[in-house]
């Protein structure tokens, strides 16, 4: 076995500090020989990373001194980046239609209430898919109130990515139209009907740990909604929180920036971005989260109904229940409306999506060239956009839009940590930060598809191969 594959060392000593004495020496692990990308745009060949108690204590080139007695892990010829950050996911959605009955209603067979109870009771269902895809942190930007408990419960769990959450979304959509994707036990989307309600939701969700208040669309002509939204914006400031806005139309996106939104989720897809948008984005200090692959995901989910949705999952990281839903997709074809038009609809949708994707890609390149911060984000959980592995499709779509692979690395690591308000903890490889990183066989700065060559993931100093289930 080559030295570069001696990764089975789980750094157990770092996890049993309760058994050490004050006099005992803190163990050091050294990763030696890889090309390092620190997430700030810097690259170091033949690098060394020293780790103690789950944090980076030194990082540099071959001249970096390795303490005597350190456990050396030879990663010669490999590539290391910070762990990836997916800045837009939804733990309340499954990647199939059972989590989005508004897209295809399967409730007669898969009751939505039961699906949501199961997700709330087992929020760790997707954790391993994320970590074994190299994603060490995720931002849930909209869900039921139970999602607001995930940041605390996941933080000390080395089988989980770091989590930030925004909680229920505020929207101009009438509550009766939202019933199909809410439950009798609580709402994940709440119609914003008054300034008082807006202030109350900001206060409550902030108190529960929300690091962002999400607005799901802006109704510019609805005076009551706009008055209520301005009250939300003011309360967000008082609570030292931030505004996250779903706005895919240019006019809505501009209004979100005027309101001081710090995160724009989804690409503008109706019109080309203009100079006014760029100027507003700079002034707001916004992070742009493009979610390029999610729309096509819906068409791919529809293909699952005829068993034509292929999943690229070479390391077998997708959870068993999700795979079962996809593999048994033909059982749900009976719920497809107007099945005689299925092929025609798939083709028409594909053409429509081609147009949207072209506009999203052009706008993303404009944002990139203007120097507006961009964060890797998938909208995972929506039908056809699977938790964990969809990160690779999104990376490749960003590159196809015209962003250089080297510039994508900070977008996939540091910028997501900033969006999560965790930049002091992770997102870059720097002394004092958590040892969250991934090991690759191929150079991601040459082609982001090389992120698919991941061999190992480290979360807080615990290094594990990604082709082996964690609990095997």
C-alpha positions as CSV (number, residue, x, y, z in Angstrom):
1,X,0.0,0.0,0.0
2,X,1.4,3.4,-1.0
3,X,2.0,5.9,1.9
4,X,-0.5,8.3,0.3
5,X,-3.3,5.9,1.2
6,X,-2.5,5.6,4.9
7,X,-5.6,7.5,5.9
8,X,-7.3,5.0,8.1
9,X,-5.9,6.8,11.2
10,X,-9.0,8.2,12.7
11,X,-7.2,10.6,15.0
12,X,-9.0,8.8,17.8
13,X,-6.7,10.5,20.3
14,X,-8.2,13.8,19.4
15,X,-11.6,12.5,20.3
16,X,-10.8,11.0,23.8
17,X,-9.4,14.1,25.5
18,X,-11.3,13.2,28.6
19,X,-8.9,10.3,29.1
20,X,-5.8,12.5,28.9
21,X,-4.0,14.0,31.9
22,X,-2.9,17.7,32.1
23,X,0.7,16.5,31.9
24,X,0.1,14.4,28.7
25,X,1.3,15.8,25.4
26,X,-1.4,16.9,23.0
27,X,-0.9,14.7,19.9
28,X,-0.2,16.3,16.5
29,X,-1.1,15.1,13.1
30,X,0.8,16.3,10.0
31,X,-0.6,16.1,6.5
32,X,2.5,16.2,4.3
33,X,3.2,16.5,0.6
34,X,-0.1,17.7,-1.0
35,X,-0.7,20.8,-3.0
36,X,-2.7,23.0,-0.7
37,X,-5.5,25.5,-1.8
38,X,-6.2,27.6,1.3
39,X,-9.6,29.0,0.1
40,X,-8.3,32.6,-0.1
41,X,-6.9,32.1,-3.6
42,X,-3.4,30.9,-2.5
43,X,-1.7,27.7,-3.5
44,X,1.2,25.9,-1.9
45,X,3.0,23.0,-3.4
46,X,4.4,20.2,-1.3
47,X,2.5,21.6,1.7
48,X,2.3,20.7,5.4
49,X,-0.7,21.1,7.7
50,X,-0.3,20.5,11.4
51,X,-3.5,19.6,13.4
52,X,-4.1,19.4,17.1
53,X,-7.4,18.9,18.9
54,X,-9.3,19.3,15.6
55,X,-7.7,22.7,14.7
56,X,-5.0,23.8,12.4
57,X,-1.9,24.8,14.3
58,X,0.5,25.4,11.4
59,X,0.3,25.4,7.6
60,X,2.9,26.1,5.0
61,X,5.4,24.6,2.6
62,X,7.9,21.8,2.9
63,X,10.0,24.0,5.3
64,X,7.3,23.8,7.9
65,X,8.7,22.1,11.0
66,X,6.9,18.9,12.0
67,X,7.1,18.2,15.8
68,X,8.9,15.1,16.9
69,X,6.4,12.3,17.5
70,X,3.8,13.7,15.2
71,X,1.6,11.2,13.3
72,X,2.6,11.9,9.7
73,X,0.0,11.2,6.9
74,X,1.7,11.2,3.6
75,X,-0.5,12.9,1.0
76,X,2.2,13.3,-1.7
77,X,0.7,13.9,-5.1
78,X,-2.7,14.8,-3.7
79,X,-4.6,18.1,-3.5
80,X,-6.2,19.5,-0.4
81,X,-8.9,22.3,-0.2
82,X,-11.0,23.4,2.7
83,X,-14.2,21.4,3.0
84,X,-16.9,22.5,0.6
85,X,-19.8,24.7,1.8
86,X,-23.3,24.4,0.2
87,X,-24.9,27.7,0.9
88,X,-28.4,26.7,0.0
89,X,-30.0,23.4,1.1
90,X,-33.3,22.3,2.6
91,X,-33.4,19.5,5.1
92,X,-37.2,19.5,5.0
93,X,-37.1,18.3,1.4
94,X,-36.1,14.8,0.2
95,X,-34.8,15.2,-3.4
96,X,-38.0,13.6,-4.6
97,X,-41.7,14.5,-4.9
98,X,-42.7,13.2,-1.5
99,X,-41.1,16.4,-0.1
100,X,-42.7,18.7,-2.6
101,X,-46.4,17.7,-3.3
102,X,-46.9,21.0,-5.0
103,X,-44.7,19.7,-7.8
104,X,-46.3,16.3,-8.0
105,X,-48.9,15.2,-5.5
106,X,-48.1,11.7,-4.2
107,X,-49.9,12.1,-0.9
108,X,-52.3,9.3,-1.5
109,X,-49.3,6.9,-1.4
110,X,-46.7,8.9,0.6
111,X,-48.6,11.1,3.1
112,X,-46.8,14.5,3.4
113,X,-47.4,14.8,7.1
114,X,-45.7,11.4,7.7
115,X,-42.7,12.4,5.5
116,X,-42.2,15.6,7.5
117,X,-42.5,13.9,10.8
118,X,-39.9,11.4,9.7
119,X,-37.5,14.2,8.5
120,X,-37.9,16.0,11.8
121,X,-37.3,12.9,13.8
122,X,-34.2,11.9,11.7
123,X,-32.5,15.1,10.6
124,X,-29.3,13.2,10.2
125,X,-30.6,11.3,7.2
126,X,-28.5,13.4,4.7
127,X,-25.5,14.1,6.9
128,X,-23.3,11.4,5.6
129,X,-24.1,12.1,1.9
130,X,-22.8,15.7,2.5
131,X,-19.7,14.7,4.3
132,X,-18.8,11.9,1.9
133,X,-19.3,14.3,-1.0
134,X,-16.8,16.7,0.6
135,X,-19.4,19.1,2.0
136,X,-18.4,20.0,5.6
137,X,-20.9,22.8,6.1
138,X,-24.4,23.6,4.8
139,X,-26.9,26.5,5.1
140,X,-30.6,25.5,5.3
141,X,-32.2,28.7,4.0
142,X,-35.8,27.8,4.6
143,X,-37.8,25.1,6.5
144,X,-39.9,24.2,9.5
145,X,-39.0,25.5,12.9
146,X,-37.4,22.2,13.8
147,X,-34.5,23.0,11.4
148,X,-33.5,25.8,13.7
149,X,-32.3,23.1,16.2
150,X,-29.9,21.6,13.7
151,X,-27.0,24.0,14.1
152,X,-26.5,23.1,17.8
153,X,-27.1,19.4,17.4
154,X,-24.8,19.0,14.4
155,X,-21.9,21.1,15.7
156,X,-20.3,18.5,17.9
157,X,-21.3,15.6,15.8
158,X,-18.4,14.6,13.6
159,X,-20.7,12.5,11.4
160,X,-22.5,15.8,10.5
161,X,-21.6,18.9,8.5
162,X,-21.8,22.2,10.3
163,X,-25.3,23.6,9.8
164,X,-26.8,27.1,9.8
165,X,-30.5,27.7,9.4
166,X,-33.0,30.4,8.6
167,X,-36.3,28.7,9.6
168,X,-39.7,29.5,8.1
169,X,-39.9,31.7,5.0
170,X,-42.0,34.8,4.7
171,X,-43.9,35.3,1.5
172,X,-46.6,37.3,-0.2
173,X,-48.3,34.1,-1.4
174,X,-51.8,33.6,0.3
175,X,-51.8,31.1,3.1
176,X,-54.5,29.0,1.4
177,X,-52.2,28.5,-1.5
178,X,-49.4,27.3,0.8
179,X,-51.4,24.6,2.5
180,X,-50.1,21.8,0.3
181,X,-46.5,22.4,1.5
182,X,-47.2,23.2,5.1
183,X,-48.5,20.8,7.8
184,X,-51.1,20.9,10.6
185,X,-48.2,21.0,13.0
186,X,-46.5,24.1,11.6
187,X,-45.7,26.2,8.6
188,X,-42.5,26.4,6.6
189,X,-43.9,29.2,4.5
190,X,-45.9,32.0,6.2
191,X,-47.8,34.7,4.4
192,X,-46.5,38.1,5.5
193,X,-49.7,40.1,6.1
194,X,-48.7,42.8,8.5
195,X,-45.8,44.7,10.0
196,X,-46.7,43.3,13.4
197,X,-46.5,39.7,12.1
198,X,-43.2,40.5,10.3
199,X,-41.6,41.8,13.5
200,X,-42.9,38.9,15.5
201,X,-41.4,36.4,13.1
202,X,-38.0,38.1,13.0
203,X,-37.9,38.2,16.8
204,X,-39.0,34.6,17.3
205,X,-36.8,33.0,14.6
206,X,-33.8,35.0,15.8
207,X,-34.4,33.9,19.3
208,X,-34.5,30.3,18.1
209,X,-31.1,30.7,16.4
210,X,-31.9,31.8,12.8
211,X,-28.9,33.3,11.1
212,X,-31.0,35.0,8.4
213,X,-34.6,35.8,7.7
214,X,-35.7,34.4,4.3
215,X,-38.2,36.2,2.0
216,X,-39.7,34.0,-0.6
217,X,-40.5,36.4,-3.5
218,X,-41.3,40.1,-3.4
219,X,-44.8,41.3,-4.5
220,X,-43.8,44.8,-5.6
221,X,-47.4,45.9,-6.3
222,X,-48.8,44.6,-3.0
223,X,-48.7,47.7,-0.7
224,X,-49.6,45.7,2.4
225,X,-46.8,43.2,1.8
226,X,-44.2,45.9,1.0
227,X,-45.1,47.8,4.1
228,X,-44.7,44.6,6.1
229,X,-41.4,43.8,4.4
230,X,-40.0,47.1,5.3
231,X,-40.9,46.4,8.9
232,X,-39.1,43.0,8.6
233,X,-36.1,44.8,7.3
234,X,-36.1,47.2,10.2
235,X,-36.5,44.4,12.8
236,X,-33.8,42.4,11.2
237,X,-31.5,45.3,11.8
238,X,-32.6,45.7,15.4
239,X,-32.0,41.9,16.0
240,X,-28.6,42.1,14.3
241,X,-29.7,39.4,11.9
242,X,-29.6,39.5,8.1
243,X,-32.1,39.4,5.2
244,X,-32.0,36.5,2.7
245,X,-34.2,36.9,-0.4
246,X,-35.4,34.5,-3.1
247,X,-35.7,36.8,-6.1
248,X,-35.3,35.5,-9.7
249,X,-36.8,38.5,-11.4
250,X,-34.5,41.5,-11.9
251,X,-37.0,44.1,-10.5
252,X,-37.5,42.0,-7.3
253,X,-33.8,41.4,-7.0
254,X,-33.1,45.1,-7.1
255,X,-35.7,45.8,-4.5
256,X,-34.1,43.1,-2.3
257,X,-30.8,44.9,-2.6
258,X,-32.4,48.3,-1.8
259,X,-33.7,46.7,1.4
260,X,-30.1,45.6,2.2
261,X,-30.3,41.9,1.5
262,X,-27.1,40.2,2.4
263,X,-27.8,36.9,0.5
264,X,-29.6,36.6,-2.8
265,X,-30.6,33.0,-3.4
266,X,-31.1,31.8,-7.0
267,X,-30.0,33.5,-10.1
268,X,-31.8,36.3,-11.8
269,X,-33.2,34.5,-14.8
270,X,-35.7,36.9,-16.6
271,X,-33.5,39.7,-17.9
272,X,-29.8,40.5,-18.2
273,X,-28.3,42.2,-15.2
274,X,-27.7,45.9,-15.7
275,X,-25.4,48.5,-14.2
276,X,-28.0,49.5,-11.6
277,X,-28.1,45.9,-10.2
278,X,-24.3,45.7,-10.0
279,X,-24.1,49.1,-8.2
280,X,-26.9,48.0,-5.8
281,X,-25.1,44.7,-5.1
282,X,-21.9,46.4,-4.3
283,X,-23.5,48.8,-1.9
284,X,-25.5,46.1,-0.2
285,X,-22.4,43.8,0.2
286,X,-24.5,40.9,-1.0
287,X,-23.5,37.3,-1.6
288,X,-25.0,35.9,-4.8
289,X,-26.0,32.2,-4.6
290,X,-26.7,31.1,-8.2
291,X,-28.3,27.5,-7.8
292,X,-27.8,26.8,-11.5
293,X,-28.8,23.1,-11.5
294,X,-32.0,23.1,-9.5
295,X,-34.5,23.9,-12.3
296,X,-33.3,21.1,-14.5
297,X,-33.5,18.9,-11.4
298,X,-37.3,19.0,-11.6
299,X,-37.2,17.7,-15.2
300,X,-34.8,15.0,-14.1
301,X,-37.1,14.0,-11.3
302,X,-39.9,13.7,-13.8
303,X,-37.7,11.3,-15.7
304,X,-37.5,9.1,-12.6
305,X,-41.2,8.3,-13.3
306,X,-40.0,6.3,-16.3
307,X,-36.8,5.1,-14.6
308,X,-34.7,7.4,-16.7
309,X,-33.1,9.5,-14.0
310,X,-29.5,8.3,-13.6
311,X,-27.6,9.2,-10.4
312,X,-23.8,9.7,-10.5
313,X,-22.9,8.3,-7.2
314,X,-19.6,6.3,-7.5
315,X,-18.9,6.3,-3.8
316,X,-22.5,5.2,-2.9
317,X,-23.2,8.2,-0.6
318,X,-26.8,8.8,-1.3
319,X,-29.0,7.5,1.5
320,X,-30.9,4.3,1.0
321,X,-34.4,5.8,1.2
322,X,-33.7,8.4,-1.4
323,X,-32.3,5.8,-3.8
324,X,-35.4,3.6,-3.2
325,X,-37.7,6.5,-4.1
326,X,-35.8,7.2,-7.4
327,X,-35.4,3.5,-8.3
328,X,-39.1,2.9,-7.7
329,X,-40.2,6.1,-9.6
330,X,-42.2,4.2,-12.1
331,X,-44.7,3.3,-9.3
332,X,-45.7,7.0,-9.2
333,X,-46.2,7.6,-12.9
334,X,-50.0,7.2,-12.3
335,X,-49.9,10.6,-10.5
336,X,-48.5,12.4,-13.5
337,X,-51.2,14.7,-15.0
338,X,-52.0,14.1,-18.6
339,X,-49.7,11.1,-19.0
340,X,-50.3,11.0,-22.7
341,X,-48.4,14.3,-22.9
342,X,-45.5,13.1,-20.8
343,X,-42.8,13.0,-23.6
344,X,-44.0,16.2,-25.1
345,X,-43.9,18.0,-21.7
346,X,-40.4,16.7,-20.9
347,X,-39.1,18.0,-24.3
348,X,-40.9,21.4,-23.9
349,X,-39.6,21.8,-20.3
350,X,-36.1,21.0,-21.4
351,X,-36.2,23.7,-24.1
352,X,-37.6,26.2,-21.5
353,X,-34.9,25.2,-19.0
354,X,-32.2,25.7,-21.7
355,X,-33.3,29.3,-22.0
356,X,-33.3,29.9,-18.3
357,X,-29.9,28.3,-17.8
358,X,-28.4,30.5,-20.6
359,X,-29.7,33.6,-18.9
360,X,-28.6,32.4,-15.4
361,X,-25.1,31.6,-16.8
362,X,-24.7,35.0,-18.5
363,X,-25.9,36.8,-15.3
364,X,-23.5,34.8,-13.2
365,X,-20.6,35.7,-15.4
366,X,-21.6,39.4,-15.1
367,X,-21.7,39.1,-11.3
368,X,-18.3,37.4,-11.4
369,X,-16.7,39.9,-13.6
370,X,-18.0,42.7,-11.4
371,X,-16.3,41.2,-8.4
372,X,-19.6,40.5,-6.5
373,X,-19.0,37.6,-4.0
374,X,-20.5,34.3,-5.1
375,X,-21.2,31.3,-3.0
376,X,-21.6,27.7,-4.2
377,X,-25.2,26.7,-3.6
378,X,-27.4,23.9,-5.0
379,X,-30.9,24.2,-3.4
380,X,-30.6,20.5,-2.6
381,X,-33.7,18.7,-1.5
382,X,-35.8,19.9,-4.3
383,X,-36.9,17.1,-6.7
384,X,-34.0,15.9,-8.7
385,X,-31.4,17.9,-6.7
386,X,-30.1,15.3,-4.3
387,X,-28.4,16.1,-1.0
388,X,-24.6,15.9,-1.2
389,X,-23.8,14.8,-4.7
390,X,-25.5,17.7,-6.5
391,X,-22.6,19.8,-5.4
392,X,-20.5,18.5,-8.3
393,X,-23.1,19.4,-10.9
394,X,-23.3,22.9,-9.5
395,X,-19.5,23.3,-9.5
396,X,-19.4,22.2,-13.1
397,X,-22.2,24.5,-14.1
398,X,-20.4,27.5,-12.6
399,X,-17.3,26.6,-14.6
400,X,-19.3,26.3,-17.8
401,X,-20.7,29.8,-17.1
402,X,-17.2,31.2,-17.5
403,X,-15.7,31.2,-14.0
404,X,-12.2,29.9,-13.8
405,X,-11.7,26.8,-11.7
406,X,-9.2,28.5,-9.4
407,X,-11.6,31.3,-8.6
408,X,-14.4,28.8,-7.9
409,X,-12.5,27.3,-5.0
410,X,-13.0,30.3,-2.7
411,X,-16.6,30.5,-3.8
412,X,-17.0,26.8,-2.8
413,X,-15.4,27.2,0.6
414,X,-14.7,30.7,2.1
415,X,-17.8,32.5,0.7
416,X,-20.2,30.0,1.9
417,X,-18.7,30.2,5.4
418,X,-19.2,33.9,5.2
419,X,-22.8,33.5,4.3
420,X,-23.2,31.2,7.2
421,X,-21.5,33.7,9.5
422,X,-18.9,31.1,10.3
423,X,-15.8,32.5,8.5
424,X,-13.9,32.7,11.8
425,X,-14.3,28.9,12.2
426,X,-13.9,27.3,8.8
427,X,-14.0,27.9,5.1
428,X,-10.3,28.5,4.7
429,X,-7.2,26.6,5.8
430,X,-5.6,29.0,8.3
431,X,-4.0,28.6,11.8
432,X,-6.6,28.5,14.5
433,X,-9.5,27.4,12.3
434,X,-11.2,24.0,12.4
435,X,-9.4,21.2,10.5
436,X,-12.2,20.8,7.9
437,X,-10.8,19.8,4.6
438,X,-10.9,17.3,1.7
439,X,-8.3,15.3,-0.2
440,X,-8.5,14.9,-3.9
441,X,-6.6,12.8,-6.5
442,X,-6.8,15.5,-9.2
443,X,-6.1,19.2,-9.3
444,X,-9.4,21.2,-8.8
445,X,-7.8,24.4,-10.1
446,X,-7.4,22.8,-13.5
447,X,-11.0,21.6,-13.7
448,X,-13.7,21.7,-11.0
449,X,-14.8,18.3,-12.2
450,X,-11.8,17.1,-10.3
451,X,-13.7,17.6,-7.1
452,X,-15.2,14.3,-8.0
453,X,-11.8,12.7,-7.4
454,X,-12.3,13.2,-3.7
455,X,-10.8,10.3,-1.6
456,X,-11.0,11.6,2.0
457,X,-12.8,14.1,4.1
458,X,-11.7,15.6,7.4
459,X,-14.2,17.2,9.8
460,X,-12.6,18.8,12.9
461,X,-9.5,16.6,12.6
462,X,-11.2,13.3,11.9
463,X,-10.0,12.0,8.6
464,X,-12.0,9.3,6.8
465,X,-12.2,7.7,3.3
466,X,-15.3,8.7,1.4
467,X,-15.8,5.3,-0.3
468,X,-16.6,3.6,2.9
469,X,-19.8,4.2,5.0
470,X,-18.9,5.8,8.3
471,X,-20.5,3.2,10.5
472,X,-19.3,0.1,8.7
